[in-house]
C-alpha cells in the first residue's frame, strides 16, 4: 500500500472524530432542544460546557470566512470530501480540482484538523476568560501549507500541525489582544499577520532541520483534473466565484464552497443569531463577499487565463466581511468594500508572494495582502460613511 496515494489513518481518524459528533450536533440542531434555538451568545455563555466546546471547535472550521458555525463547517467538510472522491475517480463534475489537483486532500485536512485540535487544547482556556480568540488560525495556515509544500507523510502532517499550534495560534493571540484590540483594529489583521509570522518561523525551521518534513514515501501522481477547457466565459466565472469561498483552507472547489454556503444558510434560517458571531449580518457579508469575488474574477480574468490561478478570494476572507462587521451592512459598505478589496488585494498579494523565499509557501504573500488591504480599506470606508 502506498501511504502517499491512500487516505492516511491520521486524516480518517480526525475526520471521523469530528464529523461523528458534528452529525450529532446537526441532528440536535434540527430536531432537538439542546441546539435548536441556540445562537452564538448561548454558546459563549455556556463555555466551558462540553456541548459548547464542541460547537466552538467545529465553528472554527468555518471561521476563516467569518461564519463561525458548526453547520457551515459540516457543509464545508462534506462538500470537500465529495470533491476529493470525484477527483480521485476523474469525474467530469468534480469542478476545480480540490487542493489544486495535488491529490493531497486527506493529508492536508488531517494535518489542518490536528492543528486545530491542538490549538484548542493549548489555547482554548483563553476563550472563556477573554471572549472570542483566534483558535482557528492553525486550520488555514502552516499545517495545510506544509503538506502542499512538502507532500504526503505522517511526519509532515503531524509536524505541520504541531508548528501551527505552537507558532501561529499564540502569535495571533498576542497580536489580536495586545495590538488590534487596544488600537481598535479589525481582529482579522492580527489573525493574518500571526499566520504570516508563524509561517516564516515554521518554514525557516524546516529549512534548517529538513528531517521535520522528510517525506516517508514517494508521492503518487494525482489524476489529471477533469476540467482544463481553455474557456473563461460566464459559466467559468460563476464557478470561479463559488470556488473562491473555499480557497482559504486551500480547497478551491465549488462543491466544498456549496456545502459551506448551504450549511451557513441553514444555520441562519434556524437562528439568525447563530452564524457571524450573532451579529445578524450574514446576508450583507455574503453579498459583499460574492460581489468582491465577482468583480475580482471579472477584472483579473486575463491574469487567471495567463497564470492558471489568481488570488481573487482574498477580499472574501478579509476586507469585505471585516468592513461589514465594523461599519454595518449598508449598501455603501457592501459595494465599496467589495470594489476596493477586489481591485487592491489580489495584485498586492501577487507582488508580495513574488518576494517570498522559495523555501516558503507563497500563501504568506496572500495573508500579508489581507492585513495591508484591510488596514487601508476599512478605515477609508469609515471615513466615507461619515461624509456621505
Buried (B, 14 or more C-beta within 10 A) or exposed (E): EEBBBEBBEBBBEBBEEBBEBBEBBBEBBEEEEEBEEBBBEBBBEBBEEEBBBBBBBBBBBBBBBBBBBBBBBBBBBBBBBBBBBBBBEEBEEBBBBBBBBBBBBBBBBBBBBBBBBBBBEBBBEBBBEEEBBBBBBBBBBBBBBBBBBBBBBBBBBBBBBBBBBBBBBBBBBEBBBEBBBEEEBBBBBBBBBBBBBBBBBBBEBBBEEEEBBBBEBEBBEBBEBBBEEEEBEEEBBEBBBBBBBBBBBBBBBBBBBBBBBBBBBBBBEBBBBBBBBBBBBBBBBBBBBBBBBBBBBEBBBEBBEEEEEBBBBBBBBBBBBBBBBBBBBEEEBBBBBBBBBBBBBBBBBBEBBEEBEEEBBBBBBBBBBBBBBBBBBBBBBEEBBEEE
